[in-house]
């Protein structure tokens, strides 16, 4: 055990263990008798990761009346979809929407100021998604204006093909803009999926946690994705963002303060908030830069328990003196046949994604391929434990 852990004994931890619980409770359908036809299309080799919280207006041919309705009511329509935790995207206005979003740019490029006036925007048209149709002969079936939403639960295409659900918009039916789009947003949010499925691996062997590491963390992040989606802009916005973020990021120092808080000091002291158990696991991996195999986690229960009780405070730390067993949460998190460690790794990933985008965050959260040690790849010289020789 490193010396800094001993010096942390007795420090106060103010965070709550409570985590928000996702709910899939279906709300009653809003009034309206509109004919919404749901089908699906396959897109190949998209230049961005599909985002199931993103609803993209798509049209092969111009519908001047409908496009005028959307442009004249764009804020209202965005608000209507936001109530369903969905982001409405009208491609021709996407750059205009992003350009003046200061919070988003601060999130996307925390190490420097972006001059959006110097960026030459792409001329995205309403047919941009259809350029990636897997079967070009099927274009004749998608002539009418529609909304597209990814059916992929984890935004990972199979063989480069991404399935999108599709809802046709009938301009003649729009008798009232708010009424129609409220009905449409509810239908999109609660529709049955016509494609995409979670790949479930049976919990039957000692490598279960390792086998399901990537898919479990992505699934858990999906549950809270909308909360940070407006900043992350994962999805079609990547068409603009990748030209800016493809450069090597300037990484920040990760500082662990004497009062048990984590900050990215070079990004305006952004705080990374975790609950004690999640933070204990994170500090454990920081303490093992060489990486740890999940199957070997039972060997480290004592060390992890010390870190956890340290973060909980002096009263809890005193329990270590008379420890005869380990708390159930530690047993679960170190059990390679249990999903608990994947859940906690997902919470670590989520904590960083709340403050920085993935191209930066991946240097800070726990990563590792199947059958490989899991570790934090941040260079050791960027990890600072205040007042302690870590």
N, C-alpha and C positions, 0 to 999 in steps of 0.2 A: 504494500500500500504506500502510495506516495505521501510525502510530508504534508502536502497541502490539504489532504483529506483530514489529517489530524487537526490542523488549524481551523478547519471549518466546523468542528464540533461545537454544538451549542448555538449555532447561528439560527436566526429566525427565518421561517419560510412562510410567506404571506399568500401563496397561491392556493386556490381551491382545487380539490381533486375532481370536482364535478366537471363533466364534459357535456356539451350540447348533444342531444339525442335527435337523430334524423327521424322524420316522420313521413310516411307515405299515405297518410290519411287522405282519402279522396273527398274533395268538396263537391257540393251539388253543382250540376251544370247550370250556367247562366241562361236566362231566357233567350230564345231564338229558334227559328225553324229553318236553318240553313243547310244546304246540301253540300257537305264536305266529303270529298272522296279521298281516301288515303290509299296510296300505293307506295312503291319504293323504286329507287334507282341505285345502280352500282357505279361508283366513281373510282377511277384507277390513278394511282401515283399522285395523290394530292400533294402539293408543295407545303402543306401545313398539317398539323395534327388535328383531327376532327374533335370538336367539342360538343358534347351532347346538350350543353346549356345554351347553345347558340342556334338561333333560328334565322335562316338566310333567305331573303326574298330572291327569287330566281325567275327569269322569264327569257325565253328564246327570242321572241319578237316584242317590240314595244307596245305597251298598252297605255296610251297617253292619259286616258282618264284615270286609270288606277294609279299610275305613277304620280299624277298630280295630287290625288287623294293622299297618298303616302307622304309626299314631300310637304304638303300643307299641314299634315297632322303628325309629323314624325315624332315629336316629343310625347304626344298623347299615346301613340302606338307603342313607343318604347316603354312608357310607364305601365301600360296594360300588360305587356309581356313580362316586365320586371315583377309584377305581382305574382306571377307564376314561376318565379326564379328562372326566367329565360331572358336571353338578350336578343333583341330584334336587330338584325343587320340588313341595312339597305346599301348594297355595295357602292353605288355612285356617291353616297354621302359618307362613306366610312372614314376616309382620310380627314374630311372636315370635322367629323366627330372626334377623331383621335388627336388631331393637331393641337387643339386648345385644352386638352385634358392634362393639366399640370401634375395632378396626383399620379396619373398613370405613368407619365414620363419620369417622375421622381422614383417611382417603383422600378420601372424597366431599366433605367440607367442611373443607379444610385451613386455611382462614382464620378459623375460628371454631368454638366448641363447640356441638353440637346437643343440645338437651334433648328426647330422644325421649319423655319422659313428657308433653310438651305437644303431641305430634303425635297427632291423632285418626286411628287406623288405619282403613282401609277393611275392610269385611267381605267378603273374597274367599272365594268358594265354589268347589267343585270343578268347577263348570260355567262358570267365568269365561271360558275360552278359546272356548267354544262360542257365546258372545254375539256373536262376530265371524264366524260362518259366512257365507261368501259366498252359498251356496245354502241358505236356511233349510229348504227341503223335504228336504234331505239329512240333517237331524237324526235322522230315523228309522233311519238306518244307523249312528249312533254312540251308541246308547243304552248299550252296555256300557262299563265302566271301561276306560281306556286310558292310554298314555303318548304324549305328543306331543313331537316334536323337529323343529326347523326344517330343511327341506331346502334352504334358500337358502344358497348358499356365501358370499355377501357381505352378507347381511342387508338387501338392498335389494329391496323388493317391486316387482313389475312391475304398473303401473296400480293400485297399492294392494293387490294380492293377494299373500299370502304362503302358500307351500305348506308343509305340515307332514306329515312321516311319522307314521304312527299304528300302535301295537301294542296289541292288545286284551289285557287281563289276565283270566284265568279264575280266579276265586277258588277254585273247587273243586280246582284243580291245585296249590295252594300246600301241598305236603306238608311242606316245610321252608323257612322264610323265607329263610335265607341261601342255600341251594341254588337256590331259585326266582329270587330277585332277582339273584344272580350270573349265572345263565343269561340272564335278561332284559337285564341291563346289557350283557353281551357282545353279545347280538343287536342291541341298539340301536346300540352303538358301531361294529359292523362291518357293518351292514346296507347293502344297495344303496340308492342314492338313487332315489326315484321322481319327483323333480321338482327344478327348479333346475339351473342350469348356468353355468359360467364363460363369459363372453362374450370370445372371443379375437379380438384385432385383429391381422391379419397384420403381421409386421415387414418392411415393404416401403418405407417412406418416411422422410424426414428428420425427420418430426414424431412418430415412433413413441413415444418416451419421453413426450412431452407428451400424446399421444392416450390412452395407457394409464396415466397418472399415478394417477388415483383408484382404478381397479380393481386395479392392481398393489399399491399400498400397502395396500389393504384385504385383498387375498389374503394378503400376507405377514404382516400383523398377525394374520390368522385362524390362521396356523400356531402362534402362540405365545399365543393369546388366553387359553387356560385358565390359564396361569401367573399372570395378573393378574385373571382373571374373578371370583375370590372377593372381590376388593376393588372392582372396577369395578361388579359387579352389573348388567351390561348385560342387558336382557331384561325379563321380567315385573316385576322389582323396580323398574323405572322408574316403575311406577304410583305407588309411594310416593315415589321419589327426585325425580321431576320437580317435585313440589309444593314441594320444599325447594331444589332447584338451579336453578329457573327464574329466580331473582333474579340480578341482575348480580353476577358473582363479584368478589371483591377480589383483584386480581392481585398476584403477588409480584415483587420485583426478581429478575432473573436475574443472578447474579454469576459471573464467570469469574475464578478465583483465580490467583495467580502460579505455583502448581504444576499448572496445566492441568486443574483440576477445575471442574465447573459445579454451582452450588447455587441453590435457590429459597429465598432468605434469609428471606422472611416466612412461609414454611411450615415453620418449625422446622428450617431449613437442610437440607432434603431434597436429596440429591445426585442429579443426573441423569447416569448413567454411559453413556458411548459409547466405542467403539474409536477409535483415532487417525484413520482415514480418514473414518469417519462424522462424528466431531467436526470434522474439517477442513472437510467440506462444510457443516456447520452454521455454523461460524464465518465461512465465506465468505459465506453468505447473510446473517448478521448484519452483515457488512461492506457489504452492498448492500441497504439497507432499501427502495430503490425497486423491487426485484425484478429477476429475470433470466429471460429466455426460455430454455427448454432448448435451442432451436436455436442460441443464441448462446454456449453454454457452451464450445465450442472456443476462443473468443477469450480465455478466462480461465484457460487451463491453467497459465501461469506463476505467477499469483497463488495458485491453488489448490495448486500444487506447493510453493510457499514455505510456505504454512500447514501443509501436511501434514508436510514435513520439520522444520518448527519444533516441531510436536507430538511428533515421533518422537525429538527430542533433538539435542544439539550435534553428535554424530558425523554424524547424518543431515543436519543443517542445513549442515554444511561441504560437502556434495555440491553445494549450489547454486552454489558458486564455480566449479565445473568442469562445470556442467550442459550437456550437448550434446543431450539429448533429455528426454522425460518418462517417468516410470515407467508401466508398462502400466495400473496401477490408476487413474491419473489420466486416461490416454487413454480408458479405458472409461467412467469416470464423467462425462466431458465429451462423450461421443459421443451425440448425440441419437437415433441409430438403435439404441442399446444400452439394455438394461433396467437397467444397473448403477445409474444415478442414482435410478431408482424404488426399487430395493432399499435404497439408502442412506437415502432419504427415509423409507421404511417403518421403518428401524431408528431414525431420529430420533424418529418418532412413537411407536414402541414404548417408547423410553427415557423419554419424558415420561409415557406412559400407565401406566408402572410406578409412578409416584409421585403423579400427579394424574389425576382423571377427564377425559373428553374435553371437557366444557363449559369446562374451564379450559385443558387441554393444547392445544386448537386455537389459542390465542393464542401458543403457543411453538414449535410445529413448523411445517414448511414447507407452505404451502397455495397454492392458485391454480387457477382454472378452466382448461378447455381453451382453448388459444390465448392465454392470459394469462400475464404474468410470474408466476413463483413467488417467494414471499417469506415472511418471518416478520412477522406483523402486530403483534407486541408493541411498544407505544410505546417510543421510543428512551430516554425518561427512566427506563425500568425495566431498561435494559441497563447493567450496570456492569462495567468491566474494571479490577480493583483496581490503583491506582497509576499508571494510564495515562489520558490524555485520549482516549477513544475517540470 
